[in-house]
């Protein structure tokens, strides 16, 4: 049994500008691109053991969420997964078939600060700043390589919260 926090994040063909260290009085130059193409990462991250499952797809809706859950259920298929989700409209489970090894828990509405997955997205987007990608495929390649390189210790350091860990360990 494991505890995961799940969320989605959009990555698009628009350069995310961040701060750059430069000499006083020098205006740094950063290549900039803006196109209206994007992709999404669906991710589940465990503060317990640092396990992660990331799924890239070009849409956010109930069907994509269901596909994600079924793909996630095949990741360590013998593990029962308690997945904490937010209250986004497409997280509705009324008309989807939920895999047997996944149980969903909702955080209260309008409380993204309770989802450590938000910190993972912030970490990735901090590394994504000031990079000008030539195509959406290059963004997907970069995201794949970057998320693949995030090891369990890094994920635990980003997502760990003693309240969640203590509650999980006491309960199970």
Backbone as CSV, one residue per row, in Angstrom:
resi,resn,N_x,N_y,N_z,CA_x,CA_y,CA_z,C_x,C_y,C_z
1,UNK,0.848,-1.178,0.000,0.000,0.000,0.000,0.890,1.237,0.000
2,UNK,0.471,2.239,-0.760,1.249,3.470,-0.829,0.306,4.663,-0.984
3,UNK,0.790,5.822,-0.568,0.065,7.080,-0.654,0.683,7.920,-1.766
4,UNK,-0.161,8.429,-2.649,0.291,9.284,-3.749,-0.543,10.554,-3.775
5,UNK,0.072,11.619,-4.252,-0.640,12.859,-4.537,-0.604,13.046,-6.042
6,UNK,-1.747,13.384,-6.638,-1.878,13.468,-8.089,-2.269,14.871,-8.502
7,UNK,-1.760,15.296,-9.656,-2.150,16.580,-10.217,-1.732,16.608,-11.691
8,UNK,-2.133,17.662,-12.393,-1.778,17.871,-13.784,-1.123,19.234,-13.914
9,UNK,-0.274,19.353,-14.940,0.361,20.641,-15.204,0.520,20.822,-16.708
10,UNK,0.298,22.035,-17.176,0.393,22.333,-18.607,1.784,22.868,-18.937
11,UNK,2.307,22.425,-20.065,3.577,22.903,-20.592,3.308,23.310,-22.032
12,UNK,3.694,24.537,-22.389,3.317,25.028,-23.706,4.494,25.644,-24.443
13,UNK,4.257,25.899,-25.705,5.262,26.484,-26.579,5.354,27.984,-26.333
14,UNK,5.605,28.325,-25.108,5.804,29.719,-24.748,6.966,29.748,-23.775
15,UNK,7.971,30.524,-24.072,9.129,30.604,-23.200,8.691,31.185,-21.859
16,UNK,9.014,30.478,-20.790,8.729,30.969,-19.436,9.938,31.764,-18.974
17,UNK,9.741,33.053,-18.818,10.852,33.904,-18.440,11.072,33.880,-16.941
18,UNK,12.325,33.766,-16.572,12.711,33.768,-15.167,13.850,34.744,-14.963
19,UNK,14.263,34.910,-13.742,15.339,35.854,-13.460,16.681,35.269,-13.906
20,UNK,17.574,36.169,-14.293,18.909,35.803,-14.749,19.889,36.735,-14.060
21,UNK,21.016,36.203,-13.661,22.064,37.032,-13.063,22.834,37.698,-14.197
22,UNK,22.946,39.016,-14.119,23.668,39.780,-15.134,24.376,40.943,-14.452
23,UNK,25.347,41.491,-15.131,26.067,42.646,-14.598,25.108,43.820,-14.472
24,UNK,25.420,44.695,-13.518,24.577,45.860,-13.282,24.511,46.716,-14.549
25,UNK,23.293,47.065,-14.944,23.087,47.893,-16.114,23.002,47.128,-17.423
26,UNK,23.196,45.811,-17.364,23.128,45.006,-18.585,21.775,44.314,-18.650
27,UNK,21.078,44.506,-19.761,19.778,43.870,-19.962,20.016,42.497,-20.598
28,UNK,19.738,41.394,-19.886,19.960,40.072,-20.485,18.996,39.821,-21.645
29,UNK,19.479,39.080,-22.623,18.661,38.747,-23.778,18.340,37.262,-23.724
30,UNK,17.050,36.949,-23.844,16.595,35.562,-23.827,15.746,35.353,-25.068
31,UNK,16.023,34.270,-25.790,15.171,33.941,-26.929,13.760,33.681,-26.420
32,UNK,12.778,34.118,-27.168,11.388,33.984,-26.745,10.573,33.397,-27.880
33,UNK,9.697,32.487,-27.535,8.804,31.879,-28.525,7.438,31.739,-27.888
34,UNK,6.397,32.011,-28.682,5.038,31.812,-28.201,4.196,31.231,-29.324
35,UNK,3.767,29.996,-29.122,2.831,29.350,-30.027,1.742,28.734,-29.166
36,UNK,0.587,28.536,-29.734,-0.523,28.016,-28.956,-0.638,26.500,-29.093
37,UNK,0.445,25.825,-28.705,0.477,24.368,-28.637,0.907,24.011,-27.232
38,UNK,0.300,22.966,-26.684,0.699,22.573,-25.339,0.518,21.081,-25.138
39,UNK,1.065,20.624,-24.034,0.887,19.251,-23.593,0.734,19.290,-22.081
40,UNK,0.281,18.198,-21.521,0.055,18.128,-20.076,0.792,16.943,-19.485
41,UNK,1.278,17.143,-18.286,1.803,16.027,-17.508,0.794,15.726,-16.415
42,UNK,0.401,14.459,-16.326,-0.356,13.965,-15.190,0.685,13.261,-14.341
43,UNK,0.705,13.534,-13.055,1.706,12.898,-12.223,1.154,12.488,-10.886
44,UNK,1.687,11.376,-10.383,1.397,10.928,-9.015,2.726,10.730,-8.317
45,UNK,2.863,11.347,-7.158,4.119,11.332,-6.420,3.857,10.888,-4.986
46,UNK,4.727,9.999,-4.490,4.570,9.477,-3.139,5.563,10.123,-2.179
47,UNK,5.063,10.777,-1.130,5.965,11.297,-0.109,6.494,10.179,0.806
48,UNK,5.912,9.000,0.723,6.307,7.881,1.583,7.624,7.274,1.114
49,UNK,7.697,6.901,-0.177,8.915,6.250,-0.671,9.520,6.935,-1.886
50,UNK,8.966,8.064,-2.324,9.523,8.792,-3.456,9.181,8.200,-4.811
51,UNK,8.252,7.258,-4.841,7.853,6.668,-6.112,7.085,7.708,-6.930
52,UNK,7.193,7.595,-8.252,6.513,8.546,-9.135,6.013,7.842,-10.373
53,UNK,4.895,8.347,-10.876,4.361,7.899,-12.158,3.931,9.147,-12.913
54,UNK,4.488,9.335,-14.100,4.190,10.521,-14.904,3.662,10.066,-16.255
55,UNK,2.635,10.753,-16.726,1.929,10.390,-17.952,1.723,11.666,-18.747
56,UNK,2.212,11.699,-19.971,2.076,12.890,-20.809,0.931,12.665,-21.780
57,UNK,0.040,13.651,-21.870,-1.090,13.577,-22.785,-1.465,15.008,-23.175
58,UNK,-2.104,15.189,-24.304,-2.355,16.533,-24.814,-3.718,17.107,-24.443
59,UNK,-4.366,16.547,-23.431,-5.679,17.074,-23.059,-5.947,16.830,-21.578
60,UNK,-6.881,17.584,-21.071,-7.370,17.341,-19.710,-8.882,17.244,-19.792
61,UNK,-9.385,16.058,-19.509,-10.820,15.816,-19.458,-11.043,14.489,-18.737
62,UNK,-12.293,14.105,-18.562,-12.604,12.874,-17.826,-12.004,11.639,-18.495
63,UNK,-12.058,11.593,-19.821,-11.523,10.431,-20.536,-10.015,10.316,-20.348
64,UNK,-9.315,11.446,-20.419,-7.864,11.430,-20.225,-7.524,11.030,-18.790
65,UNK,-8.314,11.518,-17.825,-8.080,11.162,-16.425,-8.277,9.661,-16.221
66,UNK,-9.308,9.105,-16.840,-9.553,7.664,-16.719,-8.408,6.865,-17.349
67,UNK,-7.927,7.289,-18.523,-6.779,6.629,-19.154,-5.570,6.667,-18.232
68,UNK,-5.369,7.833,-17.636,-4.249,7.992,-16.705,-4.367,7.008,-15.534
69,UNK,-5.529,6.930,-14.924,-5.716,6.038,-13.779,-5.467,4.579,-14.153
70,UNK,-5.916,4.177,-15.334,-5.707,2.792,-15.764,-4.230,2.522,-16.052
71,UNK,-3.529,3.495,-16.624,-2.090,3.333,-16.840,-1.361,3.296,-15.494
72,UNK,-1.781,4.156,-14.564,-1.161,4.198,-13.237,-1.399,2.892,-12.478
73,UNK,-2.558,2.294,-12.652,-2.856,1.040,-11.942,-1.911,-0.082,-12.375
74,UNK,-1.375,0.016,-13.599,-0.432,-0.997,-14.098,0.992,-0.760,-13.607
75,UNK,1.253,0.437,-13.078,2.539,0.745,-12.459,2.536,0.104,-11.070
76,UNK,3.411,-0.832,-10.857,3.413,-1.617,-9.620,1.999,-2.156,-9.363
77,UNK,1.554,-3.067,-10.200,0.153,-3.516,-10.179,-0.277,-4.231,-8.897
78,UNK,0.644,-4.757,-8.123,0.275,-5.448,-6.878,0.152,-4.489,-5.699
79,UNK,0.441,-3.232,-5.917,0.378,-2.230,-4.850,-1.008,-1.585,-4.837
80,UNK,-1.597,-1.463,-3.647,-2.850,-0.725,-3.495,-2.475,0.742,-3.335
81,UNK,-3.056,1.623,-4.168,-2.678,3.027,-4.225,-3.793,3.913,-3.670
82,UNK,-3.477,4.656,-2.654,-4.376,5.700,-2.162,-3.908,6.975,-2.841
83,UNK,-4.769,7.555,-3.677,-4.383,8.699,-4.496,-5.199,9.914,-4.062
84,UNK,-4.490,10.948,-3.620,-5.132,12.183,-3.192,-5.232,13.096,-4.411
85,UNK,-6.457,13.548,-4.707,-6.713,14.397,-5.867,-7.406,15.683,-5.429
86,UNK,-7.381,16.660,-6.319,-8.113,17.890,-6.037,-9.531,17.774,-6.592
87,UNK,-10.263,18.857,-6.594,-11.672,18.837,-6.997,-11.904,19.393,-8.395
88,UNK,-10.924,19.267,-9.263,-11.082,19.706,-10.646,-12.285,19.000,-11.266
89,UNK,-13.011,19.702,-12.104,-14.235,19.161,-12.690,-14.046,17.846,-13.427
90,UNK,-12.937,17.677,-14.134,-12.755,16.437,-14.888,-12.272,15.280,-14.013
91,UNK,-12.116,15.509,-12.712,-11.821,14.423,-11.785,-13.098,13.726,-11.320
92,UNK,-14.196,14.073,-11.939,-15.462,13.423,-11.612,-15.362,11.937,-11.894
93,UNK,-15.777,11.134,-10.929,-15.672,9.678,-11.087,-17.042,9.036,-11.305
94,UNK,-18.039,9.847,-11.629,-19.397,9.315,-11.793,-19.495,8.302,-12.921
95,UNK,-18.863,8.579,-14.051,-19.019,7.723,-15.220,-17.733,7.024,-15.641
96,UNK,-16.780,6.882,-14.737,-15.551,6.185,-15.095,-15.413,4.897,-14.295
97,UNK,-14.696,3.976,-14.890,-14.398,2.715,-14.206,-13.067,2.896,-13.479
98,UNK,-13.098,2.826,-12.176,-11.908,3.005,-11.350,-11.212,1.653,-11.170
99,UNK,-9.914,1.567,-11.441,-9.210,0.295,-11.248,-9.319,-0.182,-9.797
100,UNK,-9.278,-1.504,-9.609,-9.448,-2.099,-8.284,-8.335,-1.745,-7.303
101,UNK,-7.136,-1.426,-7.800,-6.022,-1.154,-6.892,-5.813,0.338,-6.632
102,UNK,-6.820,1.157,-6.953,-6.730,2.604,-6.711,-7.937,3.076,-5.917
103,UNK,-7.652,3.846,-4.874,-8.705,4.501,-4.086,-8.423,6.003,-4.132
104,UNK,-9.419,6.800,-4.482,-9.248,8.244,-4.585,-9.749,8.951,-3.328
105,UNK,-8.969,9.907,-2.856,-9.348,10.793,-1.749,-9.258,12.220,-2.255
106,UNK,-10.227,13.034,-1.897,-10.223,14.432,-2.350,-9.759,15.368,-1.238
107,UNK,-8.970,16.366,-1.646,-8.639,17.426,-0.700,-9.785,18.437,-0.744
108,UNK,-9.915,19.281,0.258,-10.999,20.276,0.232,-10.854,21.217,-0.968
109,UNK,-11.968,21.762,-1.435,-11.915,22.699,-2.573,-11.040,23.914,-2.265
110,UNK,-10.388,24.421,-3.299,-9.594,25.652,-3.241,-8.443,25.566,-2.232
111,UNK,-7.807,24.400,-2.148,-6.675,24.242,-1.227,-5.486,23.578,-1.938
112,UNK,-4.974,24.174,-2.998,-3.851,23.550,-3.711,-2.608,23.405,-2.834
113,UNK,-2.514,24.223,-1.794,-1.349,24.140,-0.909,-1.286,22.819,-0.153
114,UNK,-2.398,22.077,-0.121,-2.405,20.773,0.537,-1.892,19.653,-0.376
115,UNK,-1.632,19.960,-1.624,-1.175,18.954,-2.570,0.307,19.169,-2.883
116,UNK,1.191,18.303,-2.355,2.628,18.465,-2.604,3.015,18.326,-4.074
117,UNK,2.128,17.804,-4.880,2.376,17.699,-6.323,2.611,19.094,-6.921
118,UNK,1.969,20.098,-6.364,2.154,21.472,-6.830,3.622,21.882,-6.726
119,UNK,4.313,21.409,-5.685,5.734,21.720,-5.509,6.597,21.027,-6.560
120,UNK,6.176,19.833,-6.984,6.893,19.129,-8.056,6.792,19.941,-9.342
121,UNK,5.575,20.426,-9.646,5.416,21.224,-10.859,6.256,22.492,-10.778
122,UNK,6.300,23.108,-9.626,7.118,24.320,-9.452,8.590,23.996,-9.691
123,UNK,9.057,22.873,-9.162,10.444,22.459,-9.354,10.745,22.274,-10.839
124,UNK,9.880,21.582,-11.556,10.085,21.343,-12.987,10.052,22.661,-13.760
125,UNK,9.083,23.518,-13.455,8.955,24.778,-14.194,10.108,25.730,-13.896
126,UNK,10.710,25.639,-12.707,11.899,26.446,-12.421,13.051,26.047,-13.339
127,UNK,13.152,24.778,-13.668,14.207,24.288,-14.569,13.848,24.549,-16.033
128,UNK,12.600,24.784,-16.316,12.032,24.974,-17.649,12.139,26.429,-18.106
129,UNK,12.468,27.325,-17.180,12.502,28.760,-17.487,13.647,29.097,-18.435
130,UNK,13.386,30.088,-19.268,14.360,30.668,-20.188,14.864,29.704,-21.262
131,UNK,14.167,28.601,-21.471,14.518,27.675,-22.539,13.540,27.908,-23.686
132,UNK,14.074,28.085,-24.876,13.245,28.298,-26.060,13.239,27.001,-26.864
133,UNK,12.102,26.339,-26.909,11.970,25.064,-27.613,11.514,25.310,-29.043
134,UNK,12.038,24.511,-29.979,11.693,24.648,-31.389,10.336,24.051,-31.736
135,UNK,9.925,23.051,-30.965,8.670,22.367,-31.294,8.076,21.749,-30.034
136,UNK,6.810,21.379,-30.122,6.145,20.712,-28.999,6.799,19.357,-28.742
137,UNK,7.324,18.726,-29.791,8.009,17.437,-29.624,9.268,17.607,-28.785
138,UNK,9.981,18.726,-28.963,11.186,19.003,-28.153,10.811,19.211,-26.688
139,UNK,9.684,19.848,-26.440,9.213,20.020,-25.059,8.918,18.652,-24.456
140,UNK,8.230,17.802,-25.204,7.895,16.462,-24.713,9.160,15.665,-24.416
141,UNK,10.154,15.747,-25.301,11.423,15.047,-25.069,12.094,15.559,-23.804
142,UNK,12.138,16.898,-23.649,12.768,17.487,-22.480,12.045,17.049,-21.205
143,UNK,10.721,17.099,-21.205,9.940,16.684,-20.036,10.175,15.218,-19.710
144,UNK,10.202,14.374,-20.737,10.431,12.941,-20.520,11.794,12.710,-19.862
145,UNK,12.826,13.307,-20.419,14.177,13.124,-19.858,14.282,13.715,-18.456
146,UNK,13.704,14.899,-18.268,13.812,15.555,-16.964,13.089,14.761,-15.876
147,UNK,11.859,14.352,-16.151,11.105,13.623,-15.118,11.693,12.239,-14.876
148,UNK,12.244,11.624,-15.917,12.897,10.322,-15.757,14.126,10.444,-14.849
149,UNK,14.774,11.606,-14.882,15.970,11.837,-14.072,15.696,12.215,-12.620
150,UNK,14.432,12.389,-12.262,14.109,12.740,-10.867,14.069,11.453,-10.046
151,UNK,15.046,11.295,-9.157,15.111,10.056,-8.371,14.216,10.124,-7.137
152,UNK,14.113,8.993,-6.455,13.193,8.878,-5.318,13.557,9.828,-4.175
153,UNK,14.831,10.022,-3.921,15.224,10.936,-2.839,14.816,12.370,-3.152
154,UNK,14.973,12.778,-4.398,14.558,14.125,-4.797,13.048,14.280,-4.636
155,UNK,12.296,13.294,-5.076,10.839,13.365,-4.973,10.405,13.417,-3.507
156,UNK,11.029,12.599,-2.662,10.692,12.652,-1.229,11.040,14.012,-0.645
157,UNK,12.164,14.602,-1.057,12.549,15.906,-0.502,11.572,17.000,-0.911
158,UNK,10.969,16.862,-2.094,10.012,17.870,-2.566,8.633,17.648,-1.946
159,UNK,8.200,16.388,-1.823,6.810,16.103,-1.436,6.615,15.768,0.028
160,UNK,7.689,15.465,0.743,7.519,15.001,2.126,6.904,16.062,3.024
161,UNK,6.003,15.608,3.830,5.343,16.440,4.828,5.062,15.519,6.008
162,UNK,5.608,15.854,7.154,5.487,14.933,8.295,4.033,14.666,8.682
163,UNK,3.131,15.593,8.420,1.721,15.352,8.745,1.155,14.197,7.915
164,UNK,1.419,14.219,6.608,0.935,13.151,5.736,1.588,11.819,6.075
165,UNK,2.882,11.843,6.283,3.621,10.601,6.557,3.165,9.999,7.883
166,UNK,3.042,10.831,8.910,2.600,10.318,10.220,1.179,9.770,10.150
167,UNK,0.291,10.476,9.469,-1.087,9.987,9.353,-1.132,8.665,8.589
168,UNK,-0.369,8.553,7.545,-0.348,7.333,6.742,0.235,6.172,7.556
169,UNK,1.318,6.419,8.256,1.965,5.346,9.029,1.107,4.895,10.210
170,UNK,0.394,5.800,10.832,-0.493,5.422,11.942,-1.670,4.609,11.464
171,UNK,-2.194,4.998,10.321,-3.388,4.341,9.805,-3.069,2.946,9.273
172,UNK,-1.911,2.777,8.620,-1.599,1.523,7.986,-0.315,0.989,8.527
